[in-house]
Amino acid sequence: MELSKAEMYQAILEKDTSFEGLFFTAVKTIGIFCKPSCPARKPKIENVEFLFSSKDCLLKGYRPCKVCKPLEPVKSMPLEIRKLLKEMVSNPDLKINDRGLPIKSRLKCWETQWLSVQWPVPMG
């Protein structure tokens, strides 16, 4: 599938997750590269270079974005959630309710949201 520069730019403006893994957005002015769905402020089209692998981005001297973390696998489970799930498996009698979840695992707000989306059943 051949994508035009206009199509890729439109995808980053819309933060379209369906383009994940097809290309990366390299921002010439600040030297970073992002996933198409990155929530960070969007650069002008003249400051963008579209590359098709993270390796190409790194070889051209771009560093990964700290917001969207393009080197992490798509939909990877946050470390704190993996620790919490491991604890729950090792101790089946453990009861954790929604209120105690962020305190118990010291989850950040976005990690709590990630967990509620990935595991929508009530806990506790």
WOZI-V956232 format. One record per residue. PHI is phi in whole degrees, 0 to 359 (999 if undefined). OMEGA is omega in degrees with one decimal (* if undefined). D_FIRST is the distance of its C-alpha to the first C-alpha in whole Angstrom. Layout:
phi=[PHI	PHI]
omega=[OMEGA	OMEGA]
d_first=[D_FIRST	D_FIRST]
This chain:
phi=[999	269	254	277	299	295	294	293	296	298	297	287	296	272	54	283	289	290	264	304	87	274	200	235	259	257	259	298	290	244	73	241	230	227	284	301	268	304	280	294	304	272	281	292	300	289	260	248	233	260	238	254	207	293	298	300	298	294	295	274	94	277	253	293	295	279	276	264	48	293	274	280	300	297	57	284	279	301	305	299	288	300	297	297	296	298	296	293	291	286	228	298	278	295	245	230	260	302	292	276	301	297	288	303	251	54	285	283	305	293	289	296	296	301	296	293	283	284	226	285	286	297	253	116]
omega=[180.0	179.9	176.5	178.2	179.4	179.0	179.9	178.7	177.4	179.1	179.4	176.5	-179.6	-178.3	-173.5	-178.4	179.8	178.5	179.4	177.5	179.4	178.6	174.9	177.9	177.0	-177.4	-174.5	-173.2	-178.4	173.2	177.8	171.1	-173.0	169.0	177.1	-176.5	-177.1	-179.2	-179.2	178.8	-174.3	178.7	173.6	-176.8	179.7	178.8	-174.5	171.1	-179.9	179.7	-171.0	172.9	177.7	177.6	177.3	179.3	-179.1	179.4	178.3	175.1	177.6	176.2	-177.8	177.2	178.1	-179.8	-174.8	177.1	-174.2	178.9	177.8	177.5	178.4	179.2	176.7	-178.2	178.4	-176.8	-178.2	178.9	176.0	178.3	-179.6	179.9	177.5	178.4	-179.5	178.0	-178.2	-179.9	-175.7	179.1	-179.2	178.6	178.3	176.9	-177.5	-178.3	-177.9	-176.3	-178.6	179.6	-176.4	-173.6	-177.6	-179.3	172.3	-178.6	-177.3	177.6	176.5	176.9	179.4	-178.7	-178.9	177.7	-177.2	-174.9	-170.7	178.9	179.0	178.1	174.9	*]
d_first=[0	4	6	10	13	14	12	12	16	16	15	17	20	19	19	16	16	13	11	14	13	9	11	15	17	20	23	25	28	29	27	25	22	20	18	16	19	22	25	26	27	24	24	25	21	23	24	20	18	15	14	12	15	18	20	19	20	23	24	24	26	25	26	25	26	29	28	24	25	21	23	24	22	20	23	26	29	32	34	37	36	36	39	40	39	41	44	44	43	46	48	48	51	49	49	46	46	44	46	47	43	43	46	46	43	43	39	38	37	33	34	36	34	31	34	34	31	30	34	35	38	41	43	46]
